[in-house]
Amino acid sequence: MKTLAVLPSRYAATRFPGKPLALIAGKPMIQRVFEAASRASGVDKVVVATDDDRIAQAVRGFGGEAVMTESALPSGTDRTAAALSALEAKGERYDCVLNIQGDEPAMHPDTVASVVALMAAQPDLPMGTAACPFANWDEVFNPNAVKVVTDDHGRALYFSRSALPYIRSSTVFEPDFRPWAEADQLKAFKRHLGLYAYRPDALRTFTNLPPHPLEKLEMLEQLRALAAGMAIGVAETPYLSLGVDTPADVAPAEALLRERGLI
């Protein structure tokens, strides 16, 4: 299976303009993501899909490949699809396409590899993603930490910003809960990570679908795929990855990289 990893990256982020070039322990954030993706087993090629010459120049400066895409594209998934089309137009062919968000500098190479392995082991699977355990109850109740519920075959049933599943018999959901008394129940929750794999045809199908009402309510793009009946396999990993949305998120990402001995 030949796998392409695409890192969609744009300069004009509302909350953190220019964040792909923000330094994470001395390196541009997009370089951190690129290097992690390049180290992942099963990934044959890594490119950055961007609409900004400053990002493209930085990528080429550290030896990476940048694919220019239109600035009007509405999402990273659309940018991933555009990059794939540009490479296919040059005669390149891939069996699996990864969308690794360019603001995930702590994405572990083993997590990327686990999603690639999932897609290789299940050739009928149109999409794949990853999830890790929650460290504490505060994370579970944080709407920025997305939850995924899976079936017995490791495929996604639903994604939500709410704390799912709801444990009816638990005091965790009471205002004065005692989390240390409910530690085992924390294992019922899975934290979704910002990484997707697609078969090329599935990626094209997805980007041609209109946004779904559930997607708009939760602001979670992957619900569009589930609502359309597209199966999403979930690879489990022990490694947390932290997205960088604001300047305040840089320090926690650096701390996680430092904890892993990577900086």
Beta strands, then each sheet from edge to edge (+ up, - down):
strand 1: 3-9
strand 2: 23-24
strand 3: 27-28
strand 4: 45-50
strand 5: 65-68
strand 6: 96-100
strand 7: 127-133
strand 8: 147-150
strand 9: 156-160
strand 10: 190-198
strand 11: 232-236
sheet 1: 5+ 4+ 1+ 6+ 10- 7+ 11+
sheet 2: 2+ 3-
sheet 3: 8+ 9-
end
